[in-house]
Amino acid sequence: MDIYFRPHSSRIKEQIFFNSIKEAVPEAKHIQENFSLPCSLIGGLLNRNEIIELLESDSLLPSNKIKICIEELKLLPKELCIAKSIANMSVDYVISNGNEKFYIEFHETQHRSLSVNRSTLIFSKDLVEYRIPRFLQRFLRDIWRWKYLDNYKIIWFDWFDANPETIIDLTSKGKSEYYLSNKFSFKDFYK
């Protein structure tokens, strides 16, 4: 069993969470690089109108950011591609056990506060570039991961802080999310 995780010196909580994975699965070999996602996934598109509808009914994300997201999304084509190449997409941790892959994201506050305003790219299905705020790109990528990755887990930083001794079965099949009640979650957002 291998765990793909490329540490970042500025992401201390990610490293702490990785240490808990290593304790839970001590036999796993750490590979210090991002896992290459299957090329077939890049064709997975997001529907702009569906995301706008979901945002309009959300009450847990910051309302000012929801408004900005909706305004930005209305300027984009109806079908969105999150990256030109699958090499531009990553997941924080991937556990590889033979042919089975388990994808894990450790979400810190910026994933729900929708912070970081600098401009970045999103694409039409024909790969035409559009500039959007980084927080919207991150949000769309998070939705894409939830929609298209099998065996996918999200662990929110505040849930982990409140439950540091809880052992999560990271190699269970299906999607799951670990979050505090009354906080935003992709599971509840993207039903």
N, C-alpha and C positions, 0 to 999 in steps of 0.2 A: 504494500500500500504506500502511495506517495501523496504528499501534501505540497501543492504548488502555492507558494506565497513569496512575493518579493517585498521584503520589508522596506518601509520608508522611515527615515529617522524622525520626521516630524509627526508621524502618526503613532503616538505612544499607546493609545488604547487598542489600536489594531494589533500591536505587538503583544500587549497583555492578553488579548483574546487568543492570539496564536499560541501563547504559552499554555493557555487552558486546553486548547486542542491537543497540543503535544502531550499534556498530562493524561488526557482522556484516551489518546491513541499513541502510546509511547513507541510502538513498533513501526510507526509510519516514518518514512524517509522524507526529510524536508528538501524540496527542490526550490532554490531561491530564484525563481523566475515566474512570470505570469504563464498560465496555462493557455495554449493556443486553442481557442474555441473552434468548433467545426465550421468550415467555410459555408456549409449549407444554411447556416443560421442567418447570414447577412441578408437574405431575401425576405426576412420577416419584417413587415412594414407595420407602422402604427397609423391608426385612423384619427386624423386631427379632430373631426367632429365628435367622435366618441370621447376623446380626452376632454374636450371643451364641456360636454355634457356632464362628465364625471366631476370636473372642477366646479361647475356651477352648483352641484349638489353637495360639495364637501364643506364641512364646517370646522375641520381641525387644522388645516393649513392656514398660514397667515393670510387674512382677507386681502390685504394690499398686494401680496404676491400672486394670489389667485387671479386678481383683476389683471395684473401685468401679464401673467401667463396666457390668459384668454385673449387679451389684445394681441399679443405676439403670435399666438397660434392662428388667429383669424387671418393673418398676413401670409400664412404658409399654405402650400398645396395640401390637398385632402389626404394624400398618402405620404408618409414620412419614412425616410430611411435614416437610421441613427448613426451610420458611419459608412464611408466609402469602401472600407475594407474591414473584414472581421478582425484583422490584426490591430485595429484601432479600438477594439472592445476588450474589456477584461473583467474579471471577477476577482474579488479580494483573495479568496482561497478556493482551491479546487482539490478535492480528495479523489484520487484515481485508484480504483481497486480493480485491476484487470480491465474489462470492457465497461465497467460501471464508473460513471462520473457523478460527483456530488458537488454542487456549486453553492458557495457560501459568501454572503456579503455582510460585512460589519458596518452598520450605518451609524455615523456620528451625526451631530446636530444639524449640519448643513443640508442633509437629505430631507429634513422636514421644515427647517426654517427658510429654505430656498434662498440661501445667501450666495454671494459671489456674482457680481454684476458684469464682469468683463465679458466682452463679446467672443463668441465661438460659433462653430458651424453645426448645422443640421442639413439634411439633403432631401430633395424630392426623390421619388422612386427612379427617376432618370438621372440622378446624381447631380442635379443643379444645386449649387450651394446657396444657403440662406444663413444670415447672421442672426443669432439669438443670444440672450443672456446665458451665461454659463449655468446658472441655477436651473433654467428651463431645460437645457441640454442634459444636465445630470438627472433631472426629474424624468425626462423622456427615456433616457437610458435605463433608469430604474424600472420604469413601466415595461420597457422592452424585455429586460431580464425576467421580470415576473411572468410575462406573457409567454416567452419562448424557451426558457430554460427548464428542463425537467430536473427533478431532484434538486430543487432550489430552496435555500434557506436564507432568511434575513434575520439577523440578530441586531436589535437596536441597542446602542450604547447605554441608555438609561435602564433598560431591562437588565442588561448584563451587570451594570453597577448594583442594581437592587437584588440580583440573584447570582452572585459570583460563584457559589458552590453548586449550582444546578448543573447537572450533566445533561447535555443535549445530544441526542442520537443524530449526529451529523451525516450518518450514512443510511438514514431511513429514506425510503422512496417517497416521491411526491414533493409538494411545496408546503412550506410552513414559515411562519414568521413569529418572532418572539418580541413582544412589545408590551408596554404598560397600557392599562385600560385608559380610555379618554385621551389617548394620543393617536396621531395619524399612523396608519399602517397601509401598506399596499394591498394586503389581503382584503381589508374592508373597502378600500378605495376601488379596487379593480375586481369586483365580484363577478 
